[in-house]
């Protein structure tokens, strides 16, 4: 297994793991548990555009 090459890679990997745990626990911001809310959460966490 190869080690993590940079701090940026490590940070993004940990953020992804935390995001998946939040989705699994139903902590998709506030409101109903929907796919749209989960997508919004991921986009917000990773500064993505929808």
PDB file of N, CA, C, O and CB in Angstrom:
ATOM      1  N   UNK A   1       0.846  -1.180   0.000  1.00  0.00           N
ATOM      2  CA  UNK A   1       0.000   0.000   0.000  1.00  0.00           C
ATOM      3  C   UNK A   1       0.887   1.237   0.000  1.00  0.00           C
ATOM      4  O   UNK A   1       1.845   1.342   0.766  1.00  0.00           O
ATOM      5  CB  UNK A   1      -0.960   0.001   1.220  1.00  0.00           C
ATOM      6  N   UNK A   2       0.549   2.145  -0.856  1.00  0.00           N
ATOM      7  CA  UNK A   2       1.339   3.360  -0.988  1.00  0.00           C
ATOM      8  C   UNK A   2       0.876   4.397   0.033  1.00  0.00           C
ATOM      9  O   UNK A   2      -0.317   4.507   0.317  1.00  0.00           O
ATOM     10  CB  UNK A   2       1.234   3.924  -2.420  1.00  0.00           C
ATOM     11  N   UNK A   3       1.804   5.141   0.572  1.00  0.00           N
ATOM     12  CA  UNK A   3       1.468   6.180   1.536  1.00  0.00           C
ATOM     13  C   UNK A   3       0.851   7.394   0.863  1.00  0.00           C
ATOM     14  O   UNK A   3       0.862   7.517  -0.362  1.00  0.00           O
ATOM     15  CB  UNK A   3       2.699   6.593   2.311  1.00  0.00           C
ATOM     16  N   UNK A   4       0.316   8.282   1.677  1.00  0.00           N
ATOM     17  CA  UNK A   4      -0.257   9.510   1.146  1.00  0.00           C
ATOM     18  C   UNK A   4       0.874  10.441   0.728  1.00  0.00           C
ATOM     19  O   UNK A   4       1.846  10.621   1.462  1.00  0.00           O
ATOM     20  CB  UNK A   4      -1.182  10.194   2.190  1.00  0.00           C
ATOM     21  N   UNK A   5       0.739  11.023  -0.443  1.00  0.00           N
ATOM     22  CA  UNK A   5       1.834  11.781  -1.031  1.00  0.00           C
ATOM     23  C   UNK A   5       1.923  13.224  -0.546  1.00  0.00           C
ATOM     24  O   UNK A   5       3.002  13.815  -0.578  1.00  0.00           O
ATOM     25  CB  UNK A   5       1.698  11.771  -2.509  1.00  0.00           C
ATOM     26  N   UNK A   6       0.810  13.802  -0.098  1.00  0.00           N
ATOM     27  CA  UNK A   6       0.871  15.196   0.321  1.00  0.00           C
ATOM     28  C   UNK A   6      -0.195  15.481   1.375  1.00  0.00           C
ATOM     29  O   UNK A   6      -1.132  14.706   1.565  1.00  0.00           O
ATOM     30  CB  UNK A   6       0.695  16.132  -0.886  1.00  0.00           C
ATOM     31  N   UNK A   7      -0.028  16.590   2.040  1.00  0.00           N
ATOM     32  CA  UNK A   7      -1.008  17.012   3.035  1.00  0.00           C
ATOM     33  C   UNK A   7      -2.346  17.308   2.375  1.00  0.00           C
ATOM     34  O   UNK A   7      -3.398  17.033   2.952  1.00  0.00           O
ATOM     35  CB  UNK A   7      -0.507  18.245   3.798  1.00  0.00           C
ATOM     36  N   UNK A   8      -2.315  17.868   1.170  1.00  0.00           N
ATOM     37  CA  UNK A   8      -3.550  18.174   0.457  1.00  0.00           C
ATOM     38  C   UNK A   8      -4.329  16.892   0.152  1.00  0.00           C
ATOM     39  O   UNK A   8      -5.550  16.860   0.311  1.00  0.00           O
ATOM     40  CB  UNK A   8      -3.244  18.937  -0.845  1.00  0.00           C
ATOM     41  N   UNK A   9      -3.647  15.856  -0.278  1.00  0.00           N
ATOM     42  CA  UNK A   9      -4.291  14.574  -0.548  1.00  0.00           C
ATOM     43  C   UNK A   9      -4.904  14.009   0.723  1.00  0.00           C
ATOM     44  O   UNK A   9      -6.035  13.522   0.712  1.00  0.00           O
ATOM     45  CB  UNK A   9      -3.287  13.577  -1.142  1.00  0.00           C
ATOM     46  N   UNK A  10      -4.167  14.073   1.803  1.00  0.00           N
ATOM     47  CA  UNK A  10      -4.648  13.566   3.087  1.00  0.00           C
ATOM     48  C   UNK A  10      -5.881  14.326   3.542  1.00  0.00           C
ATOM     49  O   UNK A  10      -6.856  13.724   3.992  1.00  0.00           O
ATOM     50  CB  UNK A  10      -3.552  13.663   4.148  1.00  0.00           C
ATOM     51  N   UNK A  11      -5.841  15.642   3.425  1.00  0.00           N
ATOM     52  CA  UNK A  11      -6.961  16.478   3.847  1.00  0.00           C
ATOM     53  C   UNK A  11      -8.216  16.155   3.046  1.00  0.00           C
ATOM     54  O   UNK A  11      -9.300  16.028   3.617  1.00  0.00           O
ATOM     55  CB  UNK A  11      -6.608  17.959   3.698  1.00  0.00           C
ATOM     56  N   UNK A  12      -8.082  16.022   1.736  1.00  0.00           N
ATOM     57  CA  UNK A  12      -9.236  15.710   0.892  1.00  0.00           C
ATOM     58  C   UNK A  12      -9.785  14.322   1.186  1.00  0.00           C
ATOM     59  O   UNK A  12     -11.000  14.123   1.174  1.00  0.00           O
ATOM     60  CB  UNK A  12      -8.860  15.815  -0.579  1.00  0.00           C
ATOM     61  N   UNK A  13      -8.914  13.369   1.447  1.00  0.00           N
ATOM     62  CA  UNK A  13      -9.360  12.018   1.747  1.00  0.00           C
ATOM     63  C   UNK A  13     -10.152  11.992   3.054  1.00  0.00           C
ATOM     64  O   UNK A  13     -11.215  11.376   3.125  1.00  0.00           O
ATOM     65  CB  UNK A  13      -8.161  11.064   1.827  1.00  0.00           C
ATOM     66  N   UNK A  14      -9.639  12.653   4.077  1.00  0.00           N
ATOM     67  CA  UNK A  14     -10.326  12.688   5.368  1.00  0.00           C
ATOM     68  C   UNK A  14     -11.659  13.415   5.237  1.00  0.00           C
ATOM     69  O   UNK A  14     -12.653  12.989   5.825  1.00  0.00           O
ATOM     70  CB  UNK A  14      -9.446  13.370   6.437  1.00  0.00           C
ATOM     71  N   UNK A  15     -11.696  14.502   4.476  1.00  0.00           N
ATOM     72  CA  UNK A  15     -12.949  15.223   4.262  1.00  0.00           C
ATOM     73  C   UNK A  15     -13.982  14.326   3.586  1.00  0.00           C
ATOM     74  O   UNK A  15     -15.165  14.379   3.921  1.00  0.00           O
ATOM     75  CB  UNK A  15     -12.706  16.482   3.417  1.00  0.00           C
ATOM     76  N   UNK A  16     -13.542  13.510   2.643  1.00  0.00           N
ATOM     77  CA  UNK A  16     -14.452  12.586   1.969  1.00  0.00           C
ATOM     78  C   UNK A  16     -15.005  11.532   2.904  1.00  0.00           C
ATOM     79  O   UNK A  16     -16.193  11.211   2.855  1.00  0.00           O
ATOM     80  CB  UNK A  16     -13.752  11.919   0.819  1.00  0.00           C
ATOM     81  N   UNK A  17     -14.154  10.995   3.750  1.00  0.00           N
ATOM     82  CA  UNK A  17     -14.595   9.995   4.722  1.00  0.00           C
ATOM     83  C   UNK A  17     -15.597  10.612   5.688  1.00  0.00           C
ATOM     84  O   UNK A  17     -16.628  10.008   5.985  1.00  0.00           O
ATOM     85  CB  UNK A  17     -13.391   9.411   5.494  1.00  0.00           C
ATOM     86  N   UNK A  18     -15.298  11.810   6.179  1.00  0.00           N
ATOM     87  CA  UNK A  18     -16.208  12.490   7.101  1.00  0.00           C
ATOM     88  C   UNK A  18     -17.545  12.802   6.431  1.00  0.00           C
ATOM     89  O   UNK A  18     -18.598  12.681   7.057  1.00  0.00           O
ATOM     90  CB  UNK A  18     -15.569  13.781   7.621  1.00  0.00           C
ATOM     91  N   UNK A  19     -17.504  13.201   5.171  1.00  0.00           N
ATOM     92  CA  UNK A  19     -18.739  13.495   4.444  1.00  0.00           C
ATOM     93  C   UNK A  19     -19.603  12.247   4.319  1.00  0.00           C
ATOM     94  O   UNK A  19     -20.818  12.312   4.504  1.00  0.00           O
ATOM     95  CB  UNK A  19     -18.423  14.061   3.053  1.00  0.00           C
ATOM     96  N   UNK A  20     -18.990  11.121   4.007  1.00  0.00           N
ATOM     97  CA  UNK A  20     -19.754   9.882   3.883  1.00  0.00           C
ATOM     98  C   UNK A  20     -20.349   9.456   5.227  1.00  0.00           C
ATOM     99  O   UNK A  20     -21.466   8.942   5.271  1.00  0.00           O
ATOM    100  CB  UNK A  20     -18.867   8.767   3.326  1.00  0.00           C
ATOM    101  N   UNK A  21     -19.620   9.661   6.309  1.00  0.00           N
ATOM    102  CA  UNK A  21     -20.163   9.354   7.634  1.00  0.00           C
ATOM    103  C   UNK A  21     -21.355  10.255   7.947  1.00  0.00           C
ATOM    104  O   UNK A  21     -22.345   9.797   8.517  1.00  0.00           O
ATOM    105  CB  UNK A  21     -19.075   9.513   8.715  1.00  0.00           C
ATOM    106  N   UNK A  22     -21.267  11.535   7.578  1.00  0.00           N
ATOM    107  CA  UNK A  22     -22.373  12.455   7.814  1.00  0.00           C
ATOM    108  C   UNK A  22     -23.610  12.034   7.032  1.00  0.00           C
ATOM    109  O   UNK A  22     -24.723  12.070   7.558  1.00  0.00           O
ATOM    110  CB  UNK A  22     -21.971  13.879   7.436  1.00  0.00           C
ATOM    111  N   UNK A  23     -23.417  11.636   5.780  1.00  0.00           N
ATOM    112  CA  UNK A  23     -24.540  11.194   4.953  1.00  0.00           C
ATOM    113  C   UNK A  23     -25.156   9.934   5.551  1.00  0.00           C
ATOM    114  O   UNK A  23     -26.379   9.811   5.622  1.00  0.00           O
ATOM    115  CB  UNK A  23     -24.083  10.935   3.493  1.00  0.00           C
ATOM    116  N   UNK A  24     -24.320   9.007   5.975  1.00  0.00           N
ATOM    117  CA  UNK A  24     -24.801   7.752   6.546  1.00  0.00           C
ATOM    118  C   UNK A  24     -25.623   7.993   7.810  1.00  0.00           C
ATOM    119  O   UNK A  24     -26.624   7.316   8.043  1.00  0.00           O
ATOM    120  CB  UNK A  24     -23.625   6.827   6.856  1.00  0.00           C
ATOM    121  N   UNK A  25     -25.195   8.964   8.630  1.00  0.00           N
ATOM    122  CA  UNK A  25     -25.904   9.278   9.870  1.00  0.00           C
ATOM    123  C   UNK A  25     -27.139  10.143   9.637  1.00  0.00           C
ATOM    124  O   UNK A  25     -27.914  10.373  10.565  1.00  0.00           O
ATOM    125  CB  UNK A  25     -24.971   9.978  10.831  1.00  0.00           C
ATOM    126  N   UNK A  26     -27.331  10.618   8.423  1.00  0.00           N
ATOM    127  CA  UNK A  26     -28.479  11.465   8.134  1.00  0.00           C
ATOM    128  C   UNK A  26     -28.258  12.917   8.494  1.00  0.00           C
ATOM    129  O   UNK A  26     -29.222  13.662   8.666  1.00  0.00           O
ATOM    130  CB  UNK A  26     -29.673  10.957   8.856  1.00  0.00           C
ATOM    131  N   UNK A  27     -27.017  13.333   8.611  1.00  0.00           N
ATOM    132  CA  UNK A  27     -26.701  14.710   8.977  1.00  0.00           C
ATOM    133  C   UNK A  27     -26.506  15.561   7.724  1.00  0.00           C
ATOM    134  O   UNK A  27     -25.506  16.267   7.595  1.00  0.00           O
ATOM    135  CB  UNK A  27     -25.439  14.761   9.862  1.00  0.00           C
ATOM    136  N   UNK A  28     -27.451  15.490   6.817  1.00  0.00           N
ATOM    137  CA  UNK A  28     -27.339  16.225   5.559  1.00  0.00           C
ATOM    138  C   UNK A  28     -27.920  17.617   5.734  1.00  0.00           C
ATOM    139  O   UNK A  28     -28.992  17.930   5.217  1.00  0.00           O
ATOM    140  CB  UNK A  28     -28.058  15.474   4.409  1.00  0.00           C
ATOM    141  N   UNK A  29     -27.200  18.439   6.468  1.00  0.00           N
ATOM    142  CA  UNK A  29     -27.615  19.789   6.807  1.00  0.00           C
ATOM    143  C   UNK A  29     -28.947  19.701   7.537  1.00  0.00           C
ATOM    144  O   UNK A  29     -29.127  18.821   8.379  1.00  0.00           O
ATOM    145  CB  UNK A  29     -27.721  20.689   5.537  1.00  0.00           C
ATOM    146  N   UNK A  30     -29.872  20.580   7.239  1.00  0.00           N
ATOM    147  CA  UNK A  30     -31.144  20.543   7.948  1.00  0.00           C
ATOM    148  C   UNK A  30     -32.254  20.225   6.969  1.00  0.00           C
ATOM    149  O   UNK A  30     -32.170  20.560   5.787  1.00  0.00           O
ATOM    150  CB  UNK A  30     -31.419  21.878   8.668  1.00  0.00           C
ATOM    151  N   UNK A  31     -33.271  19.591   7.457  1.00  0.00           N
ATOM    152  CA  UNK A  31     -34.387  19.243   6.598  1.00  0.00           C
ATOM    153  C   UNK A  31     -34.475  17.746   6.384  1.00  0.00           C
ATOM    154  O   UNK A  31     -33.893  16.950   7.120  1.00  0.00           O
ATOM    155  CB  UNK A  31     -34.267  19.950   5.270  1.00  0.00           C
ATOM    156  N   UNK A  32     -35.221  17.393   5.355  1.00  0.00           N
ATOM    157  CA  UNK A  32     -35.485  15.986   5.087  1.00  0.00           C
ATOM    158  C   UNK A  32     -34.239  15.264   4.592  1.00  0.00           C
ATOM    159  O   UNK A  32     -33.285  15.882   4.120  1.00  0.00           O
ATOM    160  CB  UNK A  32     -36.600  15.849   4.070  1.00  0.00           C
ATOM    161  N   UNK A  33     -34.274  13.953   4.712  1.00  0.00           N
ATOM    162  CA  UNK A  33     -33.179  13.115   4.217  1.00  0.00           C
ATOM    163  C   UNK A  33     -33.484  12.771   2.765  1.00  0.00           C
ATOM    164  O   UNK A  33     -34.228  11.831   2.486  1.00  0.00           O
ATOM    165  CB  UNK A  33     -33.002  11.811   5.090  1.00  0.00           C
ATOM    166  N   UNK A  34     -32.917  13.522   1.857  1.00  0.00           N
ATOM    167  CA  UNK A  34     -33.157  13.259   0.444  1.00  0.00           C
ATOM    168  C   UNK A  34     -31.827  13.226  -0.302  1.00  0.00           C
ATOM    169  O   UNK A  34     -30.802  13.700   0.187  1.00  0.00           O
ATOM    170  CB  UNK A  34     -34.099  14.326  -0.162  1.00  0.00           C
ATOM    171  N   UNK A  35     -31.877  12.665  -1.476  1.00  0.00           N
ATOM    172  CA  UNK A  35     -30.681  12.592  -2.307  1.00  0.00           C
ATOM    173  C   UNK A  35     -30.209  14.001  -2.660  1.00  0.00           C
ATOM    174  O   UNK A  35     -29.007  14.265  -2.691  1.00  0.00           O
ATOM    175  CB  UNK A  35     -30.953  11.772  -3.591  1.00  0.00           C
ATOM    176  N   UNK A  36     -31.150  14.904  -2.925  1.00  0.00           N
ATOM    177  CA  UNK A  36     -30.778  16.272  -3.269  1.00  0.00           C
ATOM    178  C   UNK A  36     -30.023  16.948  -2.130  1.00  0.00           C
ATOM    179  O   UNK A  36     -29.064  17.679  -2.378  1.00  0.00           O
ATOM    180  CB  UNK A  36     -32.019  17.083  -3.625  1.00  0.00           C
ATOM    181  N   UNK A  37     -30.436  16.717  -0.887  1.00  0.00           N
ATOM    182  CA  UNK A  37     -29.754  17.302   0.269  1.00  0.00           C
ATOM    183  C   UNK A  37     -28.360  16.700   0.425  1.00  0.00           C
ATOM    184  O   UNK A  37     -27.418  17.402   0.793  1.00  0.00           O
ATOM    185  CB  UNK A  37     -30.577  17.083   1.556  1.00  0.00           C
ATOM    186  N   UNK A  38     -28.228  15.414   0.148  1.00  0.00           N
ATOM    187  CA  UNK A  38     -26.924  14.768   0.230  1.00  0.00           C
ATOM    188  C   UNK A  38     -25.981  15.329  -0.834  1.00  0.00           C
ATOM    189  O   UNK A  38     -24.809  15.584  -0.558  1.00  0.00           O
ATOM    190  CB  UNK A  38     -27.067  13.243   0.070  1.00  0.00           C
ATOM    191  N   UNK A  39     -26.487  15.517  -2.034  1.00  0.00           N
ATOM    192  CA  UNK A  39     -25.681  16.102  -3.109  1.00  0.00           C
ATOM    193  C   UNK A  39     -25.265  17.515  -2.734  1.00  0.00           C
ATOM    194  O   UNK A  39     -24.116  17.902  -2.947  1.00  0.00           O
ATOM    195  CB  UNK A  39     -26.461  16.108  -4.444  1.00  0.00           C
ATOM    196  N   UNK A  40     -26.188  18.284  -2.178  1.00  0.00           N
ATOM    197  CA  UNK A  40     -25.879  19.652  -1.764  1.00  0.00           C
ATOM    198  C   UNK A  40     -24.786  19.661  -0.702  1.00  0.00           C
ATOM    199  O   UNK A  40     -23.872  20.484  -0.760  1.00  0.00           O
ATOM    200  CB  UNK A  40     -27.140  20.353  -1.233  1.00  0.00           C
ATOM    201  N   UNK A  41     -24.873  18.752   0.266  1.00  0.00           N
ATOM    202  CA  UNK A  41     -23.863  18.669   1.326  1.00  0.00           C
ATOM    203  C   UNK A  41     -22.483  18.372   0.734  1.00  0.00           C
ATOM    204  O   UNK A  41     -21.503  19.028   1.088  1.00  0.00           O
ATOM    205  CB  UNK A  41     -24.247  17.583   2.355  1.00  0.00           C
ATOM    206  N   UNK A  42     -22.402  17.399  -0.151  1.00  0.00           N
ATOM    207  CA  UNK A  42     -21.123  17.039  -0.766  1.00  0.00           C
ATOM    208  C   UNK A  42     -20.563  18.218  -1.553  1.00  0.00           C
ATOM    209  O   UNK A  42     -19.370  18.509  -1.473  1.00  0.00           O
ATOM    210  CB  UNK A  42     -21.288  15.811  -1.687  1.00  0.00           C
ATOM    211  N   UNK A  43     -21.417  18.896  -2.309  1.00  0.00           N
ATOM    212  CA  UNK A  43     -20.962  20.055  -3.079  1.00  0.00           C
ATOM    213  C   UNK A  43     -20.450  21.158  -2.165  1.00  0.00           C
ATOM    214  O   UNK A  43     -19.443  21.794  -2.474  1.00  0.00           O
ATOM    215  CB  UNK A  43     -22.092  20.590  -3.956  1.00  0.00           C
ATOM    216  N   UNK A  44     -21.122  21.392  -1.054  1.00  0.00           N
ATOM    217  CA  UNK A  44     -20.685  22.416  -0.107  1.00  0.00           C
ATOM    218  C   UNK A  44     -19.356  22.038   0.544  1.00  0.00           C
ATOM    219  O   UNK A  44     -18.475  22.887   0.684  1.00  0.00           O
ATOM    220  CB  UNK A  44     -21.752  22.635   0.967  1.00  0.00           C
ATOM    221  N   UNK A  45     -19.205  20.791   0.938  1.00  0.00           N
ATOM    222  CA  UNK A  45     -17.988  20.364   1.618  1.00  0.00           C
ATOM    223  C   UNK A  45     -16.765  20.413   0.714  1.00  0.00           C
ATOM    224  O   UNK A  45     -15.662  20.709   1.173  1.00  0.00           O
ATOM    225  CB  UNK A  45     -18.164  18.970   2.155  1.00  0.00           C
ATOM    226  N   UNK A  46     -16.956  20.125  -0.558  1.00  0.00           N
ATOM    227  CA  UNK A  46     -15.818  20.050  -1.474  1.00  0.00           C
ATOM    228  C   UNK A  46     -15.739  21.230  -2.433  1.00  0.00           C
ATOM    229  O   UNK A  46     -14.966  21.198  -3.390  1.00  0.00           O
ATOM    230  CB  UNK A  46     -15.887  18.777  -2.261  1.00  0.00           C
ATOM    231  N   UNK A  47     -16.528  22.266  -2.187  1.00  0.00           N
ATOM    232  CA  UNK A  47     -16.529  23.464  -3.031  1.00  0.00           C
ATOM    233  C   UNK A  47     -16.728  23.120  -4.498  1.00  0.00           C
ATOM    234  O   UNK A  47     -16.006  23.613  -5.365  1.00  0.00           O
ATOM    235  CB  UNK A  47     -15.227  24.234  -2.855  1.00  0.00           C
ATOM    236  N   UNK A  48     -17.716  22.266  -4.772  1.00  0.00           N
ATOM    237  CA  UNK A  48     -18.022  21.864  -6.139  1.00  0.00           C
ATOM    238  C   UNK A  48     -19.200  22.677  -6.652  1.00  0.00           C
ATOM    239  O   UNK A  48     -19.979  23.213  -5.865  1.00  0.00           O
ATOM    240  CB  UNK A  48     -18.326  20.350  -6.218  1.00  0.00           C
ATOM    241  N   UNK A  49     -19.330  22.767  -7.954  1.00  0.00           N
ATOM    242  CA  UNK A  49     -20.490  23.421  -8.539  1.00  0.00           C
ATOM    243  C   UNK A  49     -21.428  22.354  -9.065  1.00  0.00           C
ATOM    244  O   UNK A  49     -20.995  21.360  -9.649  1.00  0.00           O
ATOM    245  CB  UNK A  49     -20.078  24.404  -9.666  1.00  0.00           C
ATOM    246  N   UNK A  50     -22.703  22.567  -8.854  1.00  0.00           N
ATOM    247  CA  UNK A  50     -23.689  21.568  -9.272  1.00  0.00           C
ATOM    248  C   UNK A  50     -24.109  21.783 -10.704  1.00  0.00           C
ATOM    249  O   UNK A  50     -24.935  21.034 -11.225  1.00  0.00           O
ATOM    250  CB  UNK A  50     -24.909  21.607  -8.367  1.00  0.00           C
TER     251      UNK A  50
END
